[in-house]
């Protein structure tokens, strides 16, 4: 058994507050992980991430394997040394990226064969070499190779795909036995939008000693109400003593509902992508900074936020930067949105510790009425 584990400190309903122990520090949960696909969180530097209190970021195995190459990264001290990041790193296996290639990939028992989106060259990811690549990157948390099934896939295809993902996960675990080193290995539960397949995936994978378990294959085009229905059904089935990770999700409302369902870890490109599009998250809800109403607004972006952007600049200046297409807009907007998401999970954690998570969930839900209406439609929430 590995010495690195999740220690649950307190629960409030299904919501959990804990500490995840990794080789590069302790991570308070629930946690949002900024996405640094190619070893860089877009528009921000490591010292920015440290200043906002991010204990862990993401990298992507597929992209780093293709460029600059995992062996080069390994020679430069792994991804921590190469990117000068002192905190923890989780790397996705690249399964979702391969899934998104569609015509450029072919799945078989051995693994996933794909053509590079960069130059068309052929490559093969297997459960074993994906672990080896992540070992070269020295990821604190490694994800197994899986297939992400699209919404709308029929039962027969989803059944076959889920069984393949399970076999791949067990090969990865056999290739890298529990307790081998400090790199944690998480399995990814799949099953598409069939609850019996979801249950089977969980039962078969959770019978083995993975260091954590992820929920894959949500937020892939399904209606919001369907996603929440499956989220609230799946999360409680995962082992209570292991970290639970909801992959690629999502909005602030998704995150607080995921926490309510019992999830510990989240990631999404949304805060930085929306920052580059001028959509900013505040304690009063979302705003679009390009709107004319902010042209002469000398107030801070969010008076309740203590990030560098909100402490230093007016809404008028942020709008000016954005409409002038100044690169600084990307950085300042990204600093704020990432801080908002990190403050969101910090607030959730404190609410759990103080047994007031139901009130916290209601307060955040009220900030996003349109999205909440979609989530509640037909779901019983």
HELIX and SHEET records of a PDB file:
HELIX    1   1 UNK A   46  UNK A   51  1                                   6    
HELIX    2   2 UNK A   61  UNK A   66  1                                   6    
HELIX    3   3 UNK A   70  UNK A   75  1                                   6    
HELIX    4   4 UNK A   78  UNK A   83  1                                   6    
HELIX    5   5 UNK A   95  UNK A  101  1                                   7    
HELIX    6   6 UNK A  102  UNK A  104  5                                   3    
HELIX    7   7 UNK A  127  UNK A  137  1                                  11    
HELIX    8   8 UNK A  155  UNK A  175  1                                  21    
HELIX    9   9 UNK A  195  UNK A  206  1                                  12    
HELIX   10  10 UNK A  224  UNK A  234  1                                  11    
HELIX   11  11 UNK A  235  UNK A  237  5                                   3    
HELIX   12  12 UNK A  252  UNK A  261  1                                  10    
HELIX   13  13 UNK A  270  UNK A  276  1                                   7    
HELIX   14  14 UNK A  292  UNK A  294  5                                   3    
HELIX   15  15 UNK A  308  UNK A  312  1                                   5    
HELIX   16  16 UNK A  315  UNK A  323  1                                   9    
HELIX   17  17 UNK A  328  UNK A  353  1                                  26    
HELIX   18  18 UNK A  357  UNK A  367  1                                  11    
HELIX   19  19 UNK A  369  UNK A  376  1                                   8    
SHEET    1   A 3 UNK A   6  UNK A  12  0                                        
SHEET    2   A 3 UNK A  15  UNK A  22 -1                                        
SHEET    3   A 3 UNK A  25  UNK A  29 -1                                        
SHEET    1   B 9 UNK A  31  UNK A  35  0                                        
SHEET    2   B 9 UNK A  56  UNK A  60  1                                        
SHEET    3   B 9 UNK A  88  UNK A  92  1                                        
SHEET    4   B 9 UNK A 141  UNK A 143  1                                        
SHEET    5   B 9 UNK A 184  UNK A 189  1                                        
SHEET    6   B 9 UNK A 212  UNK A 215  1                                        
SHEET    7   B 9 UNK A 243  UNK A 246  1                                        
SHEET    8   B 9 UNK A 265  UNK A 267  1                                        
SHEET    9   B 9 UNK A  31  UNK A  35  1                                        
SHEET    1   C 3 UNK A 105  UNK A 107  0                                        
SHEET    2   C 3 UNK A 112  UNK A 115 -1                                        
SHEET    3   C 3 UNK A 122  UNK A 125 -1                                        
SHEET    1   D 2 UNK A 279  UNK A 282  0                                        
SHEET    2   D 2 UNK A 285  UNK A 288 -1                                        
END                                                                             
